[in-house]
Every structure is written in C-alpha cells, then in structure tokens.
Amino acid sequence: MTSVSEGRFRSSSVPLITHGPLRTTLRADDGVLIEAVYDPCTGDGAAGPGAGGSGTAIVVAHGFTGSADRPAVRRAAEVFSQRAAVVTFSFRGHGRSGGRSTVGDREVLDLAAAVAWARSLGHTRIVTAGFSMGGSVVLRHGALYTAPGGAGEPEGRTEARGEAHADAVVSVSAPARWYYRGTAPMRRLHWMVTRPTGRLVGRYGFRTRIDRDEWDPVPLSPVEAAGRIAPAPLLIVHGDRDPYFPLDHPRMLAAAAGGAAELWLEPGMGHAENAADETLLTRIADWAMTR
C-alpha cells in the first residue's frame, strides 16, 4: 500500500518545553500530516522535562479504526500521564490526520514523527506503547529506528532520524504475522481492508480511510521485528481471551526476541486498548518507568 497526504492541515511550530496540554500537526517523512496531542506528566515528576518522571514520555500508538480522541486512548493517556508525559496521535487515515491507512505499513513514519516531536519537547527517554495494529507498528519502529550509531533504517525508504528512536517498547495485543485470518474478527477486518464495499464501511462506519493498494513490498513482519529490538527493553502483553489473535501470537513474538522480551499473558483480557483496564495500564506505565 502507498499513501498520499490529503493536505488538510497546516504544520505548526511548538516550544521546546511545555507544561500544559498541547495539540499540533506533525508531518511524517513522506509528507502526510498527523494530528498529535501532548499531555504533561501529572505525577511527582511534573516539574518539567528532565525532572523526575517527566524526563520520560510515553508515545501511544492506537489500534486500527482508533484515534487520539477515542475514549480508550484518552483513558490510557490519563493513566500513563500519572507516571510520565504522554504523546497520543492519530495514524494516517484516522481521526483528523491526513492520508489513508496502510494498515501497519507506512504508519511507522507516523510513529517516528510522534517520537521525534516528544524529544523536541525536551524529553530524553521515549517509550512507545502500541495496541493491536499499533502494537505491530511499535515493533517495526523499534527494529528499524535505532539510536545514533545504530544500524536500523526504515527499509531504505527514508533516513532513520536519530531523534526518532524508542528507548523501550511495549506491544499490546499485536499479531505475530501478517495476513492472519484464523479468527472471525480478522476475516471481517480483511474484508473491510481488501474489498471496495468494505472500505466504504470503514470510511463511513468507522471513520477510517483505507488505502486500496496492496503492500509493495511487504513490510518487515512483527515476529521478524521482535528479534531486532534488543538491546532496547521489550514488553509483550496479550489477553488470554483475545478474539483476534490467539496466544500463539505473543508466544511467537517472545520466542523471536530470544529471551530479551518480557511476556505478560493477562487472564480474562480481551483485545487491545478497549480491554486494557486501569490496573493493567498502571502496571505497563510502571514497567516503562523502570526499564
């Protein structure tokens, strides 16, 4: 799939340090305009970037058909902001962002723009936390964007900017492999993505604009990416009642990381941000602050 910006938003400049909520528009490296929201740390580290918990920012990557303003994403941001500053954003084709969704391919550029923005606000440590599609994106991003001097680059499409790398990665409810159709929800999702009628349902029923082109080339798979994230810490979280991806997916991801990843299999949990309660989100935030 490919995506082009719809050009609906003007870019905006931001101060290097901010102490209140902030909305802006970011430009991904391929020109697509991405809406983003910054929430400062409300906990003990709220004195400013570099002081206590606010030296860290958690960048949240939502699932397919989500957006920065969906209630489940805002709930995650509210919980995370008790430990660190938080950046949420809408992937291309979602919310008020431009472009069209490529369902996990070029979305890695959107995440990179959000991470770079968090660093520009003065945060010295960035943790990416992705859910479902966003979980697969944070895995690819963690593999392809490395700290200065690293070897990763976004599959030859654009230079990996040093400020766009993550220092730790959290992937929640992510698939291990592409094109999975082993559950009824995933078969419905594939119909929505691949069929003209399905894309109309996505646009008008779920407010998600989906690119009609197939991937070319097929991006690095999540299971391949999981093995390339070290030495950055990696947390894999998955519910044992996930209706989209059974437990072989998180186990494959953890195995691919070769023991470098921490795996949480959550009893009774369903899928992604909608199923992540405050207790789990707090545990994730605590992990992010101590790794």
C-alpha positions as CSV (number, residue, x, y, z in Angstrom):
1,M,0.0,0.0,0.0
2,T,1.0,3.6,-0.5
3,S,-0.5,6.7,0.9
4,V,-0.6,10.4,0.0
5,S,-1.3,13.3,2.2
6,E,-4.8,14.9,1.7
7,G,-3.1,18.2,2.7
8,R,-5.9,19.3,5.1
9,F,-3.8,20.7,7.8
10,R,-1.1,23.3,8.1
11,S,2.0,22.4,10.0
12,S,2.7,24.2,13.3
13,S,5.7,25.0,15.4
14,V,5.9,24.2,19.2
15,P,8.1,25.4,22.0
16,L,10.9,23.2,23.2
17,I,9.3,22.8,26.6
18,T,5.6,22.9,27.5
19,H,3.8,22.4,30.8
20,G,0.2,22.1,29.6
21,P,-1.8,20.1,27.1
22,L,-0.9,20.8,23.5
23,R,-2.4,19.9,20.2
24,T,-0.4,20.2,17.0
25,T,0.0,18.8,13.5
26,L,3.1,16.8,12.6
27,R,4.5,16.0,9.2
28,A,5.6,12.4,8.6
29,D,8.7,11.9,6.4
30,D,6.5,11.1,3.3
31,G,4.6,14.4,3.8
32,V,1.4,13.0,5.4
33,L,0.0,15.3,8.1
34,I,-0.6,13.7,11.5
35,E,-2.6,15.2,14.4
36,A,-0.9,14.8,17.8
37,V,-1.7,15.6,21.4
38,Y,0.8,16.2,24.2
39,D,-0.2,15.6,27.9
40,P,2.3,16.6,30.5
41,C,3.1,14.4,33.5
42,T,0.7,15.0,36.3
43,G,2.5,12.9,38.9
44,D,5.6,13.5,41.1
45,G,7.8,14.3,38.1
46,A,5.7,17.1,36.8
47,A,8.3,19.9,37.3
48,G,9.4,19.7,33.7
49,P,11.3,17.6,31.2
50,G,14.4,16.1,32.7
51,A,12.9,16.3,36.3
52,G,11.7,13.0,37.8
53,G,9.1,11.1,35.7
54,S,8.7,13.9,33.2
55,G,12.1,13.1,31.7
56,T,10.3,10.2,30.1
57,A,7.5,10.4,27.6
58,I,5.2,7.5,26.5
59,V,4.1,7.7,22.9
60,V,0.8,5.8,22.4
61,A,0.0,4.1,19.1
62,H,-3.7,3.2,18.8
63,G,-5.3,0.2,17.1
64,F,-7.0,0.1,13.7
65,T,-10.1,2.4,13.5
66,G,-8.9,4.2,16.6
67,S,-7.7,7.8,17.0
68,A,-6.1,10.2,19.5
69,D,-9.6,11.2,20.8
70,R,-11.2,7.8,21.2
71,P,-12.2,7.2,24.9
72,A,-9.9,4.1,25.3
73,V,-6.9,6.0,24.1
74,R,-7.7,9.0,26.3
75,R,-8.0,6.6,29.3
76,A,-4.6,5.2,28.5
77,A,-3.2,8.7,28.3
78,E,-4.7,9.7,31.6
79,V,-3.3,6.7,33.4
80,F,0.2,6.9,31.8
81,S,0.4,10.6,32.5
82,Q,0.4,9.9,36.2
83,R,3.9,8.4,35.6
84,A,5.3,10.3,32.5
85,A,4.4,12.8,29.9
86,V,2.3,11.3,27.1
87,V,2.0,11.8,23.3
88,T,-1.0,10.4,21.5
89,F,-1.7,10.8,17.8
90,S,-3.9,9.6,15.1
91,F,-2.4,7.3,12.4
92,R,-2.9,8.3,8.8
93,G,-6.4,7.8,7.6
94,H,-7.7,8.0,11.2
95,G,-9.2,10.9,13.2
96,R,-8.1,14.3,11.8
97,S,-4.9,13.0,10.3
98,G,-4.4,13.2,6.6
99,G,-3.7,10.4,4.1
100,R,-5.1,6.9,4.1
101,S,-4.5,3.9,6.3
102,T,-2.0,1.3,5.1
103,V,-2.9,-0.9,8.0
104,G,0.5,-1.0,9.6
105,D,3.0,-0.3,6.8
106,R,3.7,3.4,6.4
107,E,2.3,4.1,9.8
108,V,5.8,3.5,11.1
109,L,6.6,7.0,9.7
110,D,3.7,8.5,11.7
111,L,5.1,7.0,14.9
112,A,8.6,8.2,14.1
113,A,7.2,11.8,13.7
114,A,5.5,11.5,17.1
115,V,8.6,10.2,18.8
116,A,10.7,12.9,17.3
117,W,8.2,15.5,18.5
118,A,8.3,14.2,22.0
119,R,12.1,14.6,22.0
120,S,11.8,18.1,20.6
121,L,9.7,19.0,23.7
122,G,12.7,18.2,25.9
123,H,12.1,14.5,26.8
124,T,15.2,12.5,26.9
125,R,13.7,9.0,27.2
126,I,10.9,7.7,25.0
127,V,8.8,4.6,25.5
128,T,6.5,3.5,22.7
129,A,3.3,1.7,23.7
130,G,1.2,0.3,20.8
131,F,-2.1,-1.6,20.8
132,S,-3.1,-4.2,18.1
133,M,-2.1,-2.6,14.8
134,G,-0.2,0.0,16.8
135,G,1.5,-2.9,18.6
136,S,2.8,-4.2,15.3
137,V,3.9,-0.7,14.4
138,V,5.9,-0.1,17.6
139,L,7.7,-3.5,16.9
140,R,8.7,-2.5,13.4
141,H,9.6,1.0,14.6
142,G,11.8,-0.4,17.4
143,A,13.6,-2.6,14.9
144,L,14.1,0.0,12.1
145,Y,14.8,3.2,14.1
146,T,17.9,2.9,16.3
147,A,19.8,5.3,18.4
148,P,22.5,7.3,16.7
149,G,25.2,5.0,15.6
150,G,22.8,2.0,15.2
151,A,22.2,0.1,12.0
152,G,18.4,0.3,11.6
153,E,16.8,2.2,8.8
154,P,13.2,2.3,7.5
155,E,13.6,-0.3,4.7
156,G,15.5,2.1,2.5
157,R,12.6,4.5,2.1
158,T,13.9,7.4,4.2
159,E,16.7,8.1,6.5
160,A,16.2,7.0,10.1
161,R,16.5,10.2,12.1
162,G,18.4,9.6,15.4
163,E,15.8,11.5,17.4
164,A,13.0,9.2,16.2
165,H,14.2,6.0,18.0
166,A,12.5,4.5,21.1
167,D,14.4,3.6,24.3
168,A,11.9,0.9,25.3
169,V,8.9,-0.7,23.5
170,V,5.6,-2.1,24.8
171,S,3.4,-4.1,22.3
172,V,-0.1,-5.0,23.4
173,S,-2.4,-7.4,21.5
174,A,-0.2,-7.4,18.4
175,P,-0.2,-10.0,15.7
176,A,3.0,-12.0,15.1
177,R,2.5,-12.4,11.4
178,W,0.7,-10.6,8.5
179,Y,-2.4,-11.8,6.6
180,Y,-3.7,-13.8,9.6
181,R,-7.3,-14.9,9.0
182,G,-7.7,-17.6,11.7
183,T,-10.4,-15.9,13.6
184,A,-13.8,-14.4,12.6
185,P,-12.9,-10.8,13.6
186,M,-9.8,-11.0,11.5
187,R,-11.7,-12.3,8.5
188,R,-14.1,-9.4,8.8
189,L,-11.2,-7.0,9.0
190,H,-9.6,-8.4,5.9
191,W,-12.9,-8.0,4.1
192,M,-13.1,-4.3,5.2
193,V,-9.5,-3.7,4.0
194,T,-9.5,-5.6,0.7
195,R,-13.0,-5.0,-0.7
196,P,-14.4,-1.8,-2.1
197,T,-17.6,-2.2,-0.1
198,G,-15.5,-3.0,3.0
199,R,-13.5,0.2,2.6
200,L,-16.8,2.2,2.3
201,V,-17.9,0.6,5.6
202,G,-14.5,1.6,7.1
203,R,-14.8,5.2,5.9
204,Y,-18.4,5.8,6.9
205,G,-19.0,3.3,9.6
206,F,-15.6,3.5,11.4
207,R,-14.3,6.9,10.2
208,T,-11.2,5.2,8.8
209,R,-10.0,6.0,5.3
210,I,-8.2,2.9,3.9
211,D,-5.7,2.8,1.0
212,R,-6.9,0.4,-1.7
213,D,-3.4,-0.7,-2.9
214,E,-1.7,-3.8,-1.7
215,W,1.6,-3.7,0.1
216,D,4.6,-3.5,-2.2
217,P,7.0,-4.5,-0.8
218,V,5.5,-6.4,2.1
219,P,6.9,-4.8,5.3
220,L,9.0,-6.5,7.9
221,S,6.7,-8.8,9.9
222,P,6.2,-8.2,13.6
223,V,7.8,-11.6,14.5
224,E,10.9,-10.6,12.5
225,A,11.0,-7.2,14.1
226,A,10.7,-8.6,17.6
227,G,14.1,-10.2,17.2
228,R,15.8,-6.9,16.2
229,I,14.7,-4.6,19.0
230,A,17.4,-5.5,21.6
231,P,19.2,-4.0,23.4
232,A,16.1,-1.8,23.9
233,P,13.8,-3.4,26.5
234,L,10.6,-5.0,25.1
235,L,7.4,-5.9,26.8
236,I,4.7,-8.0,25.1
237,V,1.2,-8.0,26.6
238,H,-1.6,-10.2,25.4
239,G,-5.0,-11.3,26.8
240,D,-5.9,-15.0,27.0
241,R,-9.4,-14.1,25.7
242,D,-8.3,-12.0,22.7
243,P,-10.8,-12.7,20.0
244,Y,-8.5,-11.5,17.2
245,F,-5.1,-13.2,17.9
246,P,-4.8,-16.4,19.9
247,L,-1.9,-17.0,22.3
248,D,0.5,-18.4,19.8
249,H,1.0,-14.9,18.5
250,P,2.5,-13.4,21.7
251,R,4.5,-16.5,22.3
252,M,5.9,-16.4,18.8
253,L,6.9,-12.7,19.4
254,A,8.6,-13.5,22.7
255,A,10.4,-16.5,21.3
256,A,11.7,-14.4,18.4
257,A,13.1,-11.9,20.9
258,G,15.3,-14.8,22.2
259,G,14.7,-14.2,25.9
260,A,15.2,-10.5,25.6
261,A,11.5,-9.7,25.9
262,E,9.2,-9.8,28.9
263,L,5.8,-11.6,28.2
264,W,2.6,-10.9,30.2
265,L,-0.3,-13.2,29.4
266,E,-3.3,-11.5,31.1
267,P,-6.1,-13.7,32.4
268,G,-9.6,-12.6,31.2
269,M,-8.3,-9.8,29.0
270,G,-9.8,-9.3,25.5
271,H,-8.2,-7.2,22.8
272,A,-6.1,-4.0,22.8
273,E,-6.8,-0.6,24.4
274,N,-10.5,-1.3,24.8
275,A,-9.8,-4.3,27.0
276,A,-6.9,-2.7,29.0
277,D,-8.2,-1.6,32.4
278,E,-6.6,0.9,34.7
279,T,-4.8,-1.7,36.7
280,L,-3.0,-3.1,33.6
281,L,-2.3,0.3,32.2
282,T,-0.7,1.3,35.6
283,R,1.5,-1.8,35.5
284,I,2.6,-1.0,32.0
285,A,3.4,2.6,33.0
286,D,5.4,1.3,36.0
287,W,7.3,-1.1,33.7
288,A,8.0,1.8,31.3
289,M,9.5,3.9,34.1
290,T,11.8,1.2,35.5
291,R,13.3,-0.3,32.3
